[in-house]
Amino acid sequence: MLNIGKIEEGFVLDHIKAGKSLSIYHHLQLDQKDCTVAIIKNAKSNKMGKKDILKVECDISQLDMDVLAVIDHDITINVIQGGEIVAKQELSLPKEVRDIYKCKNPRCITSIEQELPHIFCLSDEAKGLYRCKYCEEKCTDVIGDSFLFR
């Protein structure tokens, strides 16, 4: 039987699509932070069949909500204080994201001017699609090689 203790201050990311927890761990740069993290993969879920869960013991302000929303806006964020859930936060797709995607268009100004931030604007909220602010190139990969690690 798996036993992971409760956390006193932090957050629990629940309802993560099975197999995505390690990707979220890296994209949130939790490997570079001095905090306790528990990754639960392929947990049984009545709602999803299988799901992943991340339990993180650190300040919620360290969490990049834009990155989480782009990865999966159906994730549930439970804020923990004093060992109890005090709030649940919902994610919504941001209208604009910076340095999350990298434009694949070789003629885009971001390919030439390396210092420019990679800015993508939400073009289709229903599908979660973003387009490059500079060249209007559609970002087809939700997560993958196009995702920048900072």
CORZINOR-V885936 format. One record per backbone hydrogen bond with DSSP energy under -1.0 kcal/mol. CO is the residue of the C=O (numbers start at 0). NH is the residue of the N-H. E is the energy in kcal/mol with one decimal. If there is no record, write none. Layout:
co | nh | e
CO | NH | E
CO | NH | E
This chain:
co | nh | e
7 | 82 | -2.2
9 | 79 | -2.9
10 | 55 | -2.9
11 | 77 | -2.8
12 | 53 | -2.3
13 | 75 | -2.7
15 | 51 | -2.5
16 | 19 | -2.1
19 | 23 | -2.2
20 | 24 | -2.6
21 | 25 | -2.1
22 | 26 | -2.7
23 | 27 | -2.4
24 | 29 | -2.2
25 | 28 | -1.2
28 | 31 | -1.3
32 | 34 | -1.4
35 | 56 | -3.0
37 | 54 | -2.7
39 | 52 | -2.5
42 | 50 | -2.0
44 | 48 | -2.0
47 | 49 | -1.5
48 | 44 | -2.0
50 | 42 | -2.9
51 | 15 | -1.8
52 | 39 | -3.1
53 | 12 | -3.1
54 | 37 | -2.7
55 | 10 | -2.5
55 | 57 | -1.0
58 | 61 | -1.9
59 | 62 | -1.9
62 | 64 | -1.1
63 | 67 | -1.9
64 | 68 | -2.7
65 | 69 | -2.2
66 | 70 | -2.2
67 | 71 | -2.8
71 | 74 | -1.3
75 | 13 | -3.1
76 | 88 | -2.9
77 | 11 | -2.4
78 | 85 | -2.8
78 | 86 | -1.1
79 | 9 | -2.3
80 | 83 | -1.6
83 | 80 | -2.5
86 | 78 | -3.1
88 | 76 | -1.6
94 | 121 | -2.9
96 | 119 | -2.5
99 | 147 | -2.4
104 | 107 | -1.6
107 | 110 | -1.7
108 | 112 | -3.3
111 | 113 | -1.1
112 | 115 | -1.3
117 | 98 | -2.8
118 | 132 | -2.8
119 | 96 | -2.7
120 | 130 | -2.6
123 | 127 | -1.4
123 | 128 | -2.0
128 | 122 | -2.8
128 | 123 | -1.6
129 | 138 | -3.1
130 | 120 | -3.0
131 | 135 | -1.8
136 | 131 | -2.6
143 | 146 | -1.5
